[in-house]
Amino acid sequence: MSDLPTVGVEEEFLLVDPRTGEPAPRNTAVAAEAERRGVALQLELSSCQVETTSSVTTTSAQLGEELARMRRIAAQAAEAGGLRLLALGLPPATPHEFPVTATPRYRRIGAQFGMIAHEQGICGCHVHVRVPDRAAAIEVSNWLRPWLPSLLALSANSRLYRNADSGYASWRSVLWTRWPTAGAPPFFSSIEEYDRAVRMLLDAGVILDPNMIYWDVRPSANFPTVEVRVADVPATVAETVLLATLIRAAVMTALDARGDVVGHLPPGALRAAYWKAAHDGLSGCALDLVDGRGAVPAGEQLRSLVRRVRPALDALGEYDRVVDELDRIAMQGNGAMRQLRAWRKRGEMRDVIAAAAAATLSNF
Protein backbone atom coordinates (compact mmCIF):
# COMPACT_ATOMS: atom_id res chain seq x y z
CA MET A 1 0.00 0.00 0.00
CA SER A 2 3.04 2.29 0.22
CA ASP A 3 2.60 3.63 -3.32
CA LEU A 4 -1.08 4.47 -2.77
CA PRO A 5 -2.14 7.87 -1.42
CA THR A 6 -2.77 8.07 2.29
CA VAL A 7 -5.99 9.41 3.77
CA GLY A 8 -7.02 11.25 6.92
CA VAL A 9 -10.40 12.45 8.19
CA GLU A 10 -11.69 15.27 10.36
CA GLU A 11 -15.15 14.84 11.88
CA GLU A 12 -17.13 17.61 13.59
CA PHE A 13 -19.65 16.79 16.33
CA LEU A 14 -22.36 18.54 18.30
CA LEU A 15 -22.57 18.79 22.06
CA VAL A 16 -26.18 18.85 23.24
CA ASP A 17 -28.25 18.73 26.38
CA PRO A 18 -29.46 15.11 26.56
CA ARG A 19 -32.93 16.17 27.78
CA THR A 20 -33.76 18.96 25.35
CA GLY A 21 -31.36 18.31 22.48
CA GLU A 22 -30.36 21.97 22.50
CA PRO A 23 -26.70 22.83 21.80
CA ALA A 24 -24.49 23.05 24.87
CA PRO A 25 -21.70 25.69 24.61
CA ARG A 26 -19.11 23.72 26.59
CA ASN A 27 -16.57 22.52 24.05
CA THR A 28 -13.57 23.70 26.09
CA ALA A 29 -14.49 21.53 29.07
CA VAL A 30 -15.25 18.50 26.89
CA ALA A 31 -11.95 18.90 25.03
CA ALA A 32 -10.06 19.04 28.33
CA GLU A 33 -11.76 15.86 29.54
CA ALA A 34 -11.09 14.07 26.24
CA GLU A 35 -7.40 15.02 26.46
CA ARG A 36 -7.25 13.39 29.90
CA ARG A 37 -8.62 10.26 28.22
CA GLY A 38 -6.02 10.35 25.43
CA VAL A 39 -7.79 12.07 22.52
CA ALA A 40 -7.08 15.61 21.36
CA LEU A 41 -10.25 17.42 20.26
CA GLN A 42 -10.15 20.64 18.27
CA LEU A 43 -12.46 23.56 19.03
CA GLU A 44 -14.69 24.88 16.28
CA LEU A 45 -16.23 28.30 15.63
CA SER A 46 -19.34 27.47 17.67
CA SER A 47 -18.74 26.54 21.29
CA CYS A 48 -21.23 23.65 21.00
CA GLN A 49 -18.88 21.78 18.65
CA VAL A 50 -15.73 19.65 18.83
CA GLU A 51 -13.70 18.01 16.09
CA THR A 52 -11.66 14.83 15.89
CA THR A 53 -8.68 14.44 13.57
CA SER A 54 -7.43 11.03 12.52
CA SER A 55 -3.82 10.16 11.92
CA VAL A 56 -2.54 9.53 8.40
CA THR A 57 -3.90 6.10 7.46
CA THR A 58 -3.24 3.62 4.67
CA THR A 59 -6.26 1.30 4.92
CA SER A 60 -9.97 1.72 5.45
CA ALA A 61 -9.85 -0.76 8.32
CA GLN A 62 -7.24 1.31 10.11
CA LEU A 63 -9.24 4.48 9.53
CA GLY A 64 -12.45 2.90 10.81
CA GLU A 65 -10.84 1.63 14.00
CA GLU A 66 -9.37 5.04 14.75
CA LEU A 67 -12.57 6.96 14.04
CA ALA A 68 -14.56 4.57 16.25
CA ARG A 69 -12.08 5.00 19.11
CA MET A 70 -12.13 8.80 18.87
CA ARG A 71 -15.93 8.93 18.70
CA ARG A 72 -16.19 6.66 21.74
CA ILE A 73 -13.79 8.71 23.86
CA ALA A 74 -15.29 12.02 22.76
CA ALA A 75 -18.74 10.69 23.71
CA GLN A 76 -17.42 9.59 27.11
CA ALA A 77 -15.90 13.02 27.66
CA ALA A 78 -19.23 14.65 26.80
CA GLU A 79 -21.12 12.29 29.11
CA ALA A 80 -18.73 13.09 31.96
CA GLY A 81 -19.99 16.66 31.72
CA GLY A 82 -23.64 15.66 31.48
CA LEU A 83 -23.79 16.16 27.71
CA ARG A 84 -24.34 14.02 24.63
CA LEU A 85 -22.15 13.82 21.53
CA LEU A 86 -24.04 13.65 18.23
CA ALA A 87 -22.85 13.04 14.68
CA LEU A 88 -25.41 15.33 13.05
CA GLY A 89 -24.94 18.03 10.45
CA LEU A 90 -27.12 20.40 12.48
CA PRO A 91 -28.62 20.39 15.97
CA PRO A 92 -32.27 19.40 15.54
CA ALA A 93 -33.32 21.57 18.47
CA THR A 94 -31.62 24.94 18.39
CA PRO A 95 -31.52 28.41 19.88
CA HIS A 96 -31.52 31.45 17.63
CA GLU A 97 -27.83 32.01 18.14
CA PHE A 98 -24.73 29.91 18.80
CA PRO A 99 -22.04 31.37 21.06
CA VAL A 100 -18.70 31.79 19.30
CA THR A 101 -15.73 29.99 20.82
CA ALA A 102 -13.62 32.49 22.77
CA THR A 103 -10.36 32.36 20.81
CA PRO A 104 -8.86 35.47 19.18
CA ARG A 105 -9.37 34.17 15.63
CA TYR A 106 -12.95 33.05 16.19
CA ARG A 107 -13.79 36.36 17.88
CA ARG A 108 -12.46 38.19 14.81
CA ILE A 109 -14.59 36.01 12.54
CA GLY A 110 -17.63 36.63 14.73
CA ALA A 111 -17.08 40.38 14.64
CA GLN A 112 -16.49 40.50 10.88
CA PHE A 113 -19.19 38.11 9.67
CA GLY A 114 -21.94 38.86 12.17
CA MET A 115 -25.01 36.68 12.13
CA ILE A 116 -23.51 34.18 9.68
CA ALA A 117 -20.93 33.30 12.33
CA HIS A 118 -23.44 33.43 15.19
CA GLU A 119 -25.81 31.06 13.40
CA GLN A 120 -23.13 28.54 12.51
CA GLY A 121 -23.43 25.37 14.58
CA ILE A 122 -22.99 23.05 11.58
CA CYS A 123 -20.94 19.88 11.42
CA GLY A 124 -19.13 18.55 8.38
CA CYS A 125 -16.59 15.88 7.51
CA HIS A 126 -13.30 16.75 5.80
CA VAL A 127 -11.31 14.09 3.95
CA HIS A 128 -7.62 14.65 3.21
CA VAL A 129 -5.92 12.59 0.50
CA ARG A 130 -2.22 12.94 -0.21
CA VAL A 131 -1.29 14.43 -3.60
CA PRO A 132 2.09 15.14 -5.19
CA ASP A 133 1.79 18.94 -4.99
CA ARG A 134 -0.63 21.86 -4.92
CA ALA A 135 -0.96 21.90 -8.70
CA ALA A 136 -2.17 18.29 -8.53
CA ALA A 137 -4.73 19.33 -5.90
CA ILE A 138 -6.20 21.83 -8.38
CA GLU A 139 -6.43 19.13 -11.06
CA VAL A 140 -8.25 16.89 -8.58
CA SER A 141 -10.59 19.74 -7.67
CA ASN A 142 -11.50 20.32 -11.31
CA TRP A 143 -12.18 16.61 -11.87
CA LEU A 144 -14.30 16.28 -8.74
CA ARG A 145 -16.58 19.27 -9.29
CA PRO A 146 -19.45 17.47 -11.11
CA TRP A 147 -19.33 14.57 -8.63
CA LEU A 148 -19.52 16.69 -5.46
CA PRO A 149 -23.35 16.70 -5.34
CA SER A 150 -23.36 12.89 -5.22
CA LEU A 151 -20.98 12.89 -2.26
CA LEU A 152 -23.23 15.41 -0.53
CA ALA A 153 -26.31 13.28 -1.16
CA LEU A 154 -24.55 10.21 0.21
CA SER A 155 -23.54 11.93 3.45
CA ALA A 156 -26.71 14.02 3.98
CA ASN A 157 -27.41 14.07 7.72
CA SER A 158 -29.21 17.28 8.64
CA ARG A 159 -32.92 16.82 7.94
CA LEU A 160 -34.27 18.15 11.25
CA TYR A 161 -33.69 21.73 12.41
CA ARG A 162 -35.32 24.02 14.99
CA ASN A 163 -37.67 21.27 16.14
CA ALA A 164 -39.05 20.77 12.64
CA ASP A 165 -38.58 18.91 9.39
CA SER A 166 -36.53 21.26 7.18
CA GLY A 167 -37.69 19.51 4.01
CA TYR A 168 -34.03 19.05 3.01
CA ALA A 169 -31.83 16.00 3.48
CA SER A 170 -28.86 18.36 4.03
CA TRP A 171 -30.06 21.66 5.43
CA ARG A 172 -26.48 22.15 6.69
CA SER A 173 -25.24 22.58 3.14
CA VAL A 174 -27.92 25.20 2.43
CA LEU A 175 -26.96 27.25 5.50
CA TRP A 176 -23.28 26.80 4.67
CA THR A 177 -23.65 28.59 1.34
CA ARG A 178 -24.09 31.89 3.17
CA TRP A 179 -20.32 32.10 3.63
CA PRO A 180 -18.64 33.92 0.73
CA THR A 181 -16.27 31.09 -0.16
CA ALA A 182 -18.51 28.11 0.59
CA GLY A 183 -19.79 25.56 -1.91
CA ALA A 184 -18.30 24.19 -5.10
CA PRO A 185 -14.85 25.53 -6.01
CA PRO A 186 -14.45 27.49 -9.23
CA PHE A 187 -12.70 25.80 -12.15
CA PHE A 188 -9.05 26.89 -12.02
CA SER A 189 -6.64 26.52 -14.93
CA SER A 190 -3.58 26.49 -12.66
CA ILE A 191 -2.39 26.84 -9.09
CA GLU A 192 -1.28 30.36 -10.00
CA GLU A 193 -4.85 31.29 -10.91
CA TYR A 194 -6.03 29.78 -7.62
CA ASP A 195 -3.47 31.80 -5.65
CA ARG A 196 -4.50 35.00 -7.42
CA ALA A 197 -8.13 34.36 -6.50
CA VAL A 198 -7.22 33.80 -2.85
CA ARG A 199 -5.12 36.98 -2.81
CA MET A 200 -8.02 38.98 -4.24
CA LEU A 201 -10.36 37.68 -1.53
CA LEU A 202 -7.81 38.54 1.17
CA ASP A 203 -7.12 42.01 -0.20
CA ALA A 204 -10.85 42.77 -0.39
CA GLY A 205 -11.49 41.60 3.17
CA VAL A 206 -13.86 38.87 1.98
CA ILE A 207 -11.82 36.39 4.04
CA LEU A 208 -9.54 37.08 7.00
CA ASP A 209 -6.95 34.40 6.27
CA PRO A 210 -6.38 31.54 3.80
CA ASN A 211 -8.03 29.05 6.17
CA MET A 212 -11.32 30.78 5.37
CA ILE A 213 -11.24 29.34 1.85
CA TYR A 214 -14.18 27.07 2.54
CA TRP A 215 -14.68 25.65 -0.96
CA ASP A 216 -15.74 22.01 -0.97
CA VAL A 217 -12.38 21.04 -2.46
CA ARG A 218 -9.18 22.93 -1.76
CA PRO A 219 -5.43 22.39 -1.51
CA SER A 220 -4.79 21.98 2.20
CA ALA A 221 -3.13 24.98 3.81
CA ASN A 222 -1.26 22.78 6.30
CA PHE A 223 -0.68 19.35 4.76
CA PRO A 224 0.45 17.88 1.37
CA THR A 225 -3.12 16.92 0.60
CA VAL A 226 -6.25 17.84 -1.25
CA GLU A 227 -9.08 18.42 1.21
CA VAL A 228 -12.65 17.46 0.26
CA ARG A 229 -15.13 19.25 2.52
CA VAL A 230 -18.51 18.74 0.85
CA ALA A 231 -20.07 16.28 3.30
CA ASP A 232 -22.30 16.52 6.34
CA VAL A 233 -20.66 14.59 9.15
CA PRO A 234 -21.93 11.06 8.44
CA ALA A 235 -24.15 9.38 10.98
CA THR A 236 -21.95 6.32 11.53
CA VAL A 237 -18.30 5.36 11.34
CA ALA A 238 -19.05 2.97 8.48
CA GLU A 239 -20.56 5.80 6.44
CA THR A 240 -17.56 8.04 7.08
CA VAL A 241 -15.19 5.27 5.98
CA LEU A 242 -17.27 4.70 2.84
CA LEU A 243 -17.17 8.41 2.04
CA ALA A 244 -13.42 8.60 2.60
CA THR A 245 -12.79 5.51 0.49
CA LEU A 246 -14.80 6.86 -2.43
CA ILE A 247 -12.99 10.19 -2.21
CA ARG A 248 -9.61 8.50 -2.03
CA ALA A 249 -10.43 6.45 -5.14
CA ALA A 250 -11.75 9.55 -6.91
CA VAL A 251 -8.50 11.41 -6.19
CA MET A 252 -6.49 8.50 -7.58
CA THR A 253 -8.69 8.42 -10.68
CA ALA A 254 -8.35 12.16 -11.19
CA LEU A 255 -4.56 11.98 -11.00
CA ASP A 256 -4.48 9.09 -13.49
CA ALA A 257 -6.89 10.81 -15.90
CA ARG A 258 -5.32 14.23 -16.19
CA GLY A 259 -7.10 16.14 -18.92
CA ASP A 260 -10.23 13.94 -18.69
CA VAL A 261 -12.16 16.69 -16.93
CA VAL A 262 -15.65 18.11 -17.35
CA GLY A 263 -14.60 21.73 -17.61
CA HIS A 264 -17.22 24.31 -18.41
CA LEU A 265 -20.61 23.15 -17.21
CA PRO A 266 -23.83 24.79 -18.44
CA PRO A 267 -24.62 28.00 -16.53
CA GLY A 268 -26.20 27.21 -13.19
CA ALA A 269 -25.91 23.45 -13.65
CA LEU A 270 -23.61 22.77 -10.72
CA ARG A 271 -25.62 25.00 -8.41
CA ALA A 272 -28.81 23.21 -9.45
CA ALA A 273 -27.18 19.82 -8.85
CA TYR A 274 -26.09 20.93 -5.38
CA TRP A 275 -29.59 22.12 -4.53
CA LYS A 276 -31.09 18.86 -5.76
CA ALA A 277 -28.61 16.81 -3.69
CA ALA A 278 -29.29 18.91 -0.59
CA HIS A 279 -33.03 18.63 -1.05
CA ASP A 280 -33.43 15.00 -2.11
CA GLY A 281 -30.37 13.32 -0.64
CA LEU A 282 -30.46 9.67 -1.65
CA SER A 283 -34.23 9.42 -1.79
CA GLY A 284 -34.80 11.32 -5.02
CA CYS A 285 -33.04 12.30 -8.22
CA ALA A 286 -29.64 13.70 -9.10
CA LEU A 287 -28.49 15.75 -12.07
CA ASP A 288 -25.97 13.87 -14.19
CA LEU A 289 -23.39 16.54 -15.05
CA VAL A 290 -20.82 14.08 -16.40
CA ASP A 291 -22.65 12.06 -19.06
CA GLY A 292 -25.47 14.55 -19.61
CA ARG A 293 -28.35 12.14 -18.92
CA GLY A 294 -30.38 14.78 -17.10
CA ALA A 295 -32.22 13.70 -13.95
CA VAL A 296 -31.42 10.16 -12.77
CA PRO A 297 -32.03 8.37 -9.45
CA ALA A 298 -29.47 9.53 -6.87
CA GLY A 299 -28.39 5.96 -6.20
CA GLU A 300 -27.79 5.36 -9.89
CA GLN A 301 -25.55 8.42 -10.08
CA LEU A 302 -23.53 7.13 -7.13
CA ARG A 303 -23.14 3.79 -8.90
CA SER A 304 -21.86 5.71 -11.94
CA LEU A 305 -19.18 7.22 -9.72
CA VAL A 306 -18.24 3.78 -8.42
CA ARG A 307 -17.90 2.47 -11.99
CA ARG A 308 -15.74 5.47 -12.91
CA VAL A 309 -13.35 4.92 -9.99
CA ARG A 310 -13.43 1.10 -9.96
CA PRO A 311 -9.79 0.63 -11.06
CA ALA A 312 -8.70 2.71 -8.07
CA LEU A 313 -11.05 0.82 -5.74
CA ASP A 314 -9.61 -2.45 -7.03
CA ALA A 315 -6.08 -1.16 -6.37
CA LEU A 316 -7.15 -0.34 -2.82
CA GLY A 317 -8.84 -3.74 -2.42
CA GLU A 318 -12.06 -1.91 -1.54
CA TYR A 319 -14.47 -2.44 -4.44
CA ASP A 320 -16.55 -5.23 -2.90
CA ARG A 321 -16.80 -3.50 0.47
CA VAL A 322 -17.88 -0.22 -1.14
CA VAL A 323 -20.59 -1.95 -3.18
CA ASP A 324 -21.82 -3.83 -0.09
CA GLU A 325 -21.94 -0.60 1.94
CA LEU A 326 -23.87 1.22 -0.74
CA ASP A 327 -26.34 -1.68 -0.92
CA ARG A 328 -26.76 -1.55 2.86
CA ILE A 329 -27.40 2.20 2.82
CA ALA A 330 -29.90 1.76 -0.02
CA MET A 331 -31.86 -0.58 2.28
CA GLN A 332 -31.39 1.14 5.65
CA GLY A 333 -31.01 4.76 4.59
CA ASN A 334 -28.38 7.34 5.41
CA GLY A 335 -28.42 9.76 8.33
CA ALA A 336 -31.09 12.10 6.92
CA MET A 337 -33.44 9.24 6.14
CA ARG A 338 -33.03 7.73 9.60
CA GLN A 339 -33.64 11.13 11.22
CA LEU A 340 -36.89 11.46 9.34
CA ARG A 341 -38.02 7.95 10.31
CA ALA A 342 -37.33 8.69 13.98
CA TRP A 343 -39.18 12.01 13.78
CA ARG A 344 -42.23 10.54 12.07
CA LYS A 345 -42.79 7.96 14.81
CA ARG A 346 -44.24 10.48 17.27
CA GLY A 347 -43.01 13.91 16.22
CA GLU A 348 -40.74 13.84 19.29
CA MET A 349 -37.25 15.32 19.05
CA ARG A 350 -35.99 13.04 21.82
CA ASP A 351 -36.52 10.08 19.47
CA VAL A 352 -34.28 11.79 16.92
CA ILE A 353 -31.65 12.54 19.58
CA ALA A 354 -31.66 8.94 20.84
CA ALA A 355 -31.35 7.52 17.33
CA ALA A 356 -28.53 9.92 16.44
CA ALA A 357 -26.64 9.16 19.65
CA ALA A 358 -26.85 5.42 18.97
CA ALA A 359 -25.70 5.87 15.37
CA THR A 360 -22.78 8.04 16.45
CA LEU A 361 -21.26 5.09 18.30
CA SER A 362 -22.38 2.43 15.82
CA ASN A 363 -20.07 0.86 13.27
CA PHE A 364 -23.00 0.18 10.92
Secondary structure, DSSP 8 states (H G I E B T S, - for coil): -TTS--EEEEEEEEEE-TTT--B---HHHHHHHHHHTT---EE-SBTTEEEEE---BSSHHHHHHHHHHHHHHHHHHHHHTT-EEE--SS-SS--S---B-SSHHHHHHHHHHTHHHHT----EEEEEEE-SSHHHHHHHHHHHGGGHHHHHHHH--B-EETTEE-S-TBHHHHHHTTSTT-BS----SSHHHHHHHHHHHHHTTS-SSGGG--BSEEE-SSSSEEEEEEEE--SSHHHHHHHHHHHHHHHHHHHHTTT----S--TTHHHHHHHHHHHHTTSSEEEESSS--EEEEHHHHHHHHHHHTHHHHHHHT-HHHHHHHHHHHHHH--HHHHHHHHHHHHS-HHHHHHHHHHHHT---
